[in-house]
């Protein structure tokens, strides 16, 4: 039997990369998925790529009115939720402390921290008891990579959310966990990086290679499914060992 048969999931930032791969896997495992994206053209393309059992809602996770519109759509179409994957995130990865700007700081924290908090808070009236909340953090919060102070701090805040929300929601048996992806080669910074940069990051990874979006999706599937009923409050690094040894 499919692991998510009959479940309803929200995946924010679901138009590309890890979140899109997760949406595809969730649908393949029986879920109905609502995805968000800020650009209508990308959103429409993602919905077409997923192929079925999906609704796209144009939304910016930093905008609370957009989040309300997302959950209005969920309530109208399905009436409840079982899974929330707060995956939308941004960040400048080459900003040493002396180069950080107010606008850059605000943009990162508004999406990664403020957006994650209200994405989860506003889901709670629809989220069924025993549901699963997954927060997308980053292996960057575990290490002191130069030029990532704002991004890494925002992802450390996300990790902290999982701990406190596990306690806040324990009476409802709602699980809250984070995934901390490492260097994922088919997304973002790494997809178009020069060869020397890719080789440098490979040298830091005990597994000897960059990761794939489908590997993040597989981790999210575990945390979303009943396989993880006794797993809550954890941070699950999917980084080939980079931040672990």
N, C-alpha and C positions, 0 to 999 in steps of 0.2 A: 504493500500500500504506500502511496505517496506520503512523504513525511509532513506535508503541510495541507493535506486534503481538507478543503472547506474553510481554511483560515483566510482572514483578511489582513493585509499588511499595507503599511505606509512606508515608502522609502523616499527620503528627501534627497535632492540632488541626483535624481535617478536617470539623467540623460546620457551619461557617459561613464567609462571606466569601471571602477569597483562596484558602484551602486547599480549601474546598468546590468553588469554581469550578475549581481545579486537578484535583481528584479527578474531576469530571465530564469534563473535557477528556481526562485520561489514559485514562479508560474509553472515551471516544469514539474515541480513537486506538489502541485495542486492548489496553490494559493491564488486569490484574487489580489492584485497589487495596484495601489495608487502611487504614482511617481510624480515628483515635482521637478521643475526646472525653471530657470529665469527667462529663457528665450523660447518663444513659441515654435520656431522652426526646428530647433533641436529637440524640443519636447515631442513634436509630431513625428519626427524621425525615429525617436526612441520607442514610442508607442507602436509604430509600424514594425520596428525591428523585433520587439517582444512578441507581437503577433496576435495576442488575444488575452482575455482575462486581465485587462489592464485599463486604467483610466489615467490620463495625464492632466495635471492641474498646474497651470502656470503660476509659480509662486517663488518669491524670494524669502528664504528662511529668516532673514534679518527684519522682515516686515510683518508685524503681528497681524495686520489685516489680511495679508496673503495666507497666513497660517489659518486664520479663522475660515477663510474661503475654502481651503483644503479640507478642513474637517466638516464643513457644511456639505461638501460633495460626498464625503464618506458617509455621513449620517443619512443623506438623501438616498444614496445608491445601495448601501449595505446595512446601515443602522448600528454597526458595531465595528470594533477592531480587535485583533488578536496580537498583532506584532507591529512595533514601531522601530524602524531602523533610521535613526537620525544621522544621516551620512553627509549632508551638505556641509562643505567646508571650503575655506579659502586661506591664503597665506602667502606672504613674501618670504622667500627662502634665502635671500642674499642681502640681508639688512643687518649689518653689525649695529651694536647699540648706538653708535654715533650717527647712524643714518636713519634711525627710526623716526617716522613722522607721526603727527597726531592723526592725520587722515588714514594712514596705513594701519596704525594701532586700532582705531575705531572700526575700520572695515573688517579686520580680522576678528576682533572680539565680538562685534555685532552679529556676525554670522556664526562663528564657531562656538561662542559661549552663550550670548543672549539668545541666538536662534535655536540652539540645542535645548536650552532650558524651556523656552516657550513652546517649541515643537512637542516636547514631552508633556508639559503641564496641560496644554490645550487638548491633548489626546486622551487624558485620563477619564473624562466622562464617557467616552466611547469604548475605552479599553476594557475588555472583559477580565474579570478576576482570573488569575493564573496565566495571564499573558506575558509577553516577552518584550522588553525594551533593550535595544542594542544601540550603543553610542559609538560613533567612529572617532577614535582618538588617533594616535600616531606613535610609532616607535621613537619619534623625535622627543617626546616628553621624558624618555628614559635616559637620554644622553645629552651632552652639551655641544651639539654641532654648532660651529661658528655661524653667525648670521641668521640664526633662527630663534632669537630670544622671544619675540612676540608670538610667533606661530607655536613654538614649543610650550610656552606658558598657557596659551589658549587650550592646547590639547591636554596639558596637565589638569586644567580646570575641568575638562570633560571627564577625565579619569576620576577626579574627585566627586563629580556628580554621581557617578555610578555607585560609589560607596554610600553616600548619604541617602540617595534615593532607594537603594536596597533596604535601608532601615525604614525610610518613610513609607514604603509600599509593602512591607512584609505582611501586614494584616490582610492584604488582598492577594497574597501569593504571586505578586508580579515580580518576575525576575528582571534585574537590571545588570547588564554587563557591557564592557567595552571591548572593541577590537582595536589593536594597535598595529596597523600595517607598517611594514618596513619599506624598502625600495622596490616598488612595483613597476616593472619595466614597460608595461603597455599603457601607462597612464601619465598624465601631467608632466612634471619636470623631466621624467626619464624617457618619455616616448620620442622626443626629438633631441635628446642630449647628444653632445659629441662623444665619439668613441672613447676618448681618454677619460671622460667623466664616468662613463659606464664601467670601464675597467677598474677605476678607483673604487667605486662603490662595491663592485663584485669582490674586490680584495678584502673588504670589511666583513663579508658575509660567510660564515662557516659553511653554508650550503653550496657556496661557489657560484651562485647565479642570482639574478634578480627574480623577483616574484612575478606572478600573473594575477590579473583581476579575478580569474576563476577560483584562485586559492583563497582570496578574501571572501568570495561568495560562499565557498564551502564552509568556512568558519562561521559565517553569518547563519547559514542553514542549521548548523549544529545548535547555535544559541537560540534560534527561532523555534526549533522543533522540540518535541517532548523528550528527545534524547538528553536535553540539558535541564531536566526538571530539578536536579539537585545542584545546579550550577548557578550561582548568583553572586554579584558583587565583584566578579573577577575582571582582570585585564588579560585578554588573550592576545599576546604578540604573535603576529604572523609575519616574521621578518627574517626567516632563514637563520636565526640565531644571532643576528647582528648585534642586538642590544642585550644579549643574554650571557655572553661569555667574554 
